[in-house]
Amino acid sequence: MIEQVTEADLPNLRHLIATALSGPVVSTAEEVTFLMSEINKILEWWAENKEKCIHRKYIDNGAIVGMILVKDFWNLSCLFVAPEHQRRGIGRKICREGVFP
């Protein structure tokens, strides 16, 4: 199920992102720390500019397992799917939602 992200989702989104980054995407803790810092800036920008974004979450069995953030309605800023849920079409589904809301 795809839904609009709320500020209450931010802790769960941060956990999802950290989990996704800790897999094969990056190789060191320093890289994860740097990327999380940058992504947190993007999430803070979203919190202040919601009217300029499309921010959706994908929920499976009550848990957020994917998310997309499109800034200014054209700039794909974030797309993450939990590693254990990848290769199931979730990224494709939330991309369609981000492009064709």
CORBELTA-V69377 format. One record per pair of residues at least 4 apart in sequence whose C-alpha atoms are under 6 Angstrom apart, sorted by the first residue. I is the first residue (numbers start at 1). GAP is how many residues later the second one is. If there is no record, write none. Layout:
i=I gap=GAP
i=I gap=GAP
This chain:
i=1 gap=57
i=1 gap=58
i=2 gap=55
i=2 gap=56
i=3 gap=53
i=3 gap=54
i=4 gap=52
i=5 gap=50
i=5 gap=51
i=5 gap=52
i=20 gap=62
i=20 gap=63
i=21 gap=4
i=32 gap=4
i=36 gap=4
i=46 gap=4
i=52 gap=20
i=53 gap=17
i=53 gap=18
i=53 gap=19
i=53 gap=20
i=54 gap=15
i=54 gap=16
i=55 gap=13
i=55 gap=14
i=56 gap=11
i=56 gap=12
i=57 gap=9
i=57 gap=10
i=58 gap=6
i=58 gap=7
i=58 gap=8
i=58 gap=9
i=59 gap=4
i=59 gap=5
i=59 gap=6
i=65 gap=16
i=65 gap=17
i=66 gap=14
i=66 gap=15
i=67 gap=12
i=67 gap=13
i=68 gap=10
i=68 gap=11
i=69 gap=8
i=69 gap=9
i=70 gap=5
i=70 gap=6
i=70 gap=7
i=71 gap=4
i=96 gap=4
i=97 gap=4
